[in-house]
Amino acid sequence: MNVLVTGAGGMVGSHMVELLYERGDNVIGIWHKNKKNVEQITLPIRFVQCDLRYGQGVDELIMDNLPEEIYHLAAQSYPTVSWVSPSETIDVNINSTIAIYEAIKKARKYVDKNYDPMVVVACSSAEYGETLNQLQGTEVYVKETAELQPLHPYGVSKVGQDLISFQYYMNDHIRCIRARIFNSTGTRKVNDVTSDFTYRAIQAERTGVYELRVGNLETSRAIMDQRDLVNALMLLAEKGRAGDVYNISSEHIYQMRDIVAIIEKQIGHEFRINVDPELIRPTDEKIIVGDVTKLKRDTGWTQKIPMEQTVADMLEYWRNKR
């Protein structure tokens, strides 16, 4: 099967192309700015550098290869960056998505009128925003039907990506899955809480200075391993209902201080905690966790990797990285 993965330079994309190749697929991975993860891959996977906002490159790739599955993971994916660069965030995340769908329409017009790929679009839990703050008790597991009230430009861009996908499904009959992805982490991840904390833990091991700079440790997140996320995305391409939206979330909720405690236990040292105001967002969701009943029902997905294993793998990754 021909498969196209955008954002192959990211954590999820770089692991996904490896898994798809090992499954026996003919994989093309698109990357743009970040090549570090691509350079870590030893498998003979075809990688192409392409800025998806400008359609010509992706037009050629889709028309020449007619991928049966397209995993659109490419994005400006950091909420903190979106406060600094809101216009670029909107541009990258929405216009790259439009480019994918327009390329499919061109492939139907010029190459094969029956071309019918499945597009799995990496949307985000950030779309729910303030809605998450309004949920309490056993109702904190947000459903796909909840109101979208994003709290930062990144969340707004993901709502746009989500709804533009629905529009192409309804009007152009392009099969797609809108995957609202909650917090995930793992090896090759950078600039999230778990990757930052595990990296600093290894720096502390090397220097003997066990001090940890943190933001708000009271926030709660459902964090899953990237291996569980990649599995969910692949199952959705195979078994998900075209045009529909699915949450992909860990069912286990952790306060940020819980992550610190897991790391402390694994390295055998406690940290001296320093709260840095620059690491605290202007607005933030108190709890982020999704209801995955629909995902389980339609695909049979289950979460398999415990946080302790994820942290152990990330610590070992940083130890081996110089």
Sequence and secondary structure as in RCSB ss.txt:
>XXXX:A:sequence
MNVLVTGAGGMVGSHMVELLYERGDNVIGIWHKNKKNVEQITLPIRFVQCDLRYGQGVDELIMDNLPEEIYHLAA
QSYPTVSWVSPSETIDVNINSTIAIYEAIKKARKYVDKNYDPMVVVACSSAEYGETLNQLQGTEVYVKETAELQP
LHPYGVSKVGQDLISFQYYMNDHIRCIRARIFNSTGTRKVNDVTSDFTYRAIQAERTGVYELRVGNLETSRAIMD
QRDLVNALMLLAEKGRAGDVYNISSEHIYQMRDIVAIIEKQIGHEFRINVDPELIRPTDEKIIVGDVTKLKRDTG
WTQKIPMEQTVADMLEYWRNKR
>XXXX:A:secstr
 EEEEE TTSHHHHHHHHHHHHHT EEEEEESS  HHHHT  S  EEEE  TTSTHHHHHHHHHH  SEEEE   
   HHHHHH HHHHHIIIIIHHHHHHHHHHHHHHHT TT   EEEEEEEGGGTBHHHHH  GGGGSB TTS  B 
SSHHHHHHHHHHHHHHHHHHHH   EEEEEE  EE TT  SSHHHHHHHHHHHHHHHS  EEEES TT EEE EE
HHHHHHHHHHHHHHS TT EEEE  S EEEHHHHHHHHHHHHT   EEEE GGGS SS  SEE B  HHHHHHH 
      HHHHHHHHHHHHHH  
